[in-house]
Amino acid sequence: MTDITAATLTEDRPTKQAVLRGWRRRCPCCGEGKIMTGYLKVVKTCPNCSEDLSHQRTDDGPAYVTVLLVGHIVGFALHFLWNEFEPDPMVMFAILGSLATLSALYMLPRIKGAFVGLQWAKRMHGFGQRK
């Protein structure tokens, strides 16, 4: 912390904007650079603004939130399908299994990006330090 001023550390970063940029898998700082290479790997630095993203520590958080959301969506769909249409159990399994898989695959990288954006906005895990 050699050249960090008190104003730099207390300067607010827009949380909502950073989380939404992360959801779009863009840099939480500039909103332009892609923060993911491949499916889930976060880049070390933003290719557009050179913001250091190596501090992110998302661990199991995105997976937990994804399972929580997908479970609620599929649970509601199960209840609705059974009460309205009473389909064959194998048809329900095929429909809901596909829904759960596709929903989880769609949401996981976006939720991980949102976690990175939240950590950046709240200056967690070293995001507030400058080198």
C-alpha distance (Angstrom), angle and dihedral (degrees) to the residues before:
residue distance angle dihedral
M1 . . .
T2 3.76 . .
D3 3.81 103.0 .
I4 3.80 99.8 24.1
T5 3.76 114.1 120.6
A6 3.80 126.0 -156.6
A7 3.81 89.4 -113.1
T8 3.81 91.2 56.6
L9 3.78 92.1 53.3
T10 3.79 95.5 46.0
E11 3.81 96.4 41.5
D12 3.79 108.0 116.9
R13 3.75 119.7 -121.6
P14 3.83 115.2 -154.4
T15 3.80 104.5 -107.4
K16 3.79 98.3 -167.9
Q17 3.78 92.8 48.5
A18 3.81 92.4 47.2
V19 3.81 92.8 49.4
L20 3.81 92.2 48.0
R21 3.79 90.9 48.6
G22 3.80 88.8 49.7
W23 3.82 90.2 49.8
R24 3.81 87.5 56.0
R25 3.84 86.9 49.5
R26 3.79 91.7 -115.8
C27 3.79 130.8 130.6
P28 3.83 110.2 -77.6
C29 3.81 89.9 -141.9
C30 3.81 103.8 50.0
G31 3.81 103.1 9.4
E32 3.80 91.8 -138.0
G33 3.81 111.2 81.2
K34 3.79 121.5 75.5
I35 3.80 112.2 -114.1
M36 3.80 97.3 -163.6
T37 3.75 132.0 68.6
G38 3.74 111.1 -165.1
Y39 3.77 117.7 -16.8
L40 3.82 105.7 -39.3
K41 3.81 109.7 -5.8
V42 3.80 113.0 116.0
V43 3.82 116.5 -143.6
K44 3.81 119.3 -118.3
T45 3.81 94.1 -127.1
C46 3.79 134.1 11.1
P47 3.81 109.9 -98.5
N48 3.81 90.2 -143.2
C49 3.83 107.5 42.7
S50 3.84 100.8 11.8
E51 3.84 92.5 -123.4
D52 3.80 108.8 167.8
L53 3.83 107.4 -116.3
S54 3.79 96.3 169.1
H55 3.81 90.4 101.0
Q56 3.80 94.1 71.8
R57 3.80 116.0 120.5
T58 3.77 107.0 -178.0
D59 3.83 95.7 150.4
D60 3.83 110.6 159.5
G61 3.80 98.1 -19.0
P62 3.82 98.2 97.1
A63 3.81 92.3 45.9
Y64 3.80 91.4 50.2
V65 3.81 93.5 49.1
T66 3.81 91.1 45.1
V67 3.80 92.4 52.7
L68 3.80 90.3 45.9
L69 3.81 93.4 52.1
V70 3.81 96.2 40.9
G71 3.80 90.5 47.6
H72 3.79 91.1 54.6
I73 3.81 93.0 46.2
V74 3.80 93.3 48.3
G75 3.81 92.2 42.8
F76 3.79 91.0 54.2
A77 3.82 91.2 45.4
L78 3.82 90.6 49.6
H79 3.79 91.8 52.4
F80 3.81 92.9 45.1
L81 3.84 95.3 46.5
W82 3.78 94.0 47.3
N83 3.80 95.8 46.6
E84 3.80 96.1 43.6
F85 3.81 104.9 35.0
E86 3.84 110.1 9.3
P87 3.82 93.3 -148.0
D88 3.78 124.7 -172.4
P89 3.83 109.8 -77.9
M90 3.81 92.3 -118.9
V91 3.81 90.9 53.4
M92 3.80 89.7 50.2
F93 3.79 90.4 48.1
A94 3.81 91.3 51.6
I95 3.81 93.6 47.2
L96 3.80 97.3 42.7
G97 3.79 94.3 39.9
S98 3.80 90.0 54.1
L99 3.81 91.2 45.0
A100 3.80 92.1 50.7
T101 3.80 94.2 46.9
L102 3.79 96.1 46.4
S103 3.81 93.0 43.6
A104 3.79 92.4 50.8
L105 3.81 92.7 46.7
Y106 3.80 90.7 49.7
M107 3.81 97.2 45.0
L108 3.81 103.4 40.0
P109 3.84 99.6 74.0
R110 3.80 91.2 40.4
I111 3.78 93.3 51.0
K112 3.80 89.8 46.8
G113 3.81 89.1 52.8
A114 3.80 89.7 49.6
F115 3.81 89.7 52.2
V116 3.81 90.2 51.9
G117 3.81 89.5 49.6
L118 3.80 91.7 49.8
Q119 3.79 92.2 49.4
W120 3.80 90.6 49.0
A121 3.82 93.1 48.6
K122 3.81 93.3 48.2
R123 3.84 92.5 43.2
M124 3.78 91.9 -123.0
H125 3.83 124.9 167.3
G126 3.79 96.1 10.9
F127 3.80 100.0 -43.9
G128 3.82 89.7 125.3
Q129 3.79 95.1 58.1
R130 3.77 124.2 90.8
K131 3.77 124.4 -154.0
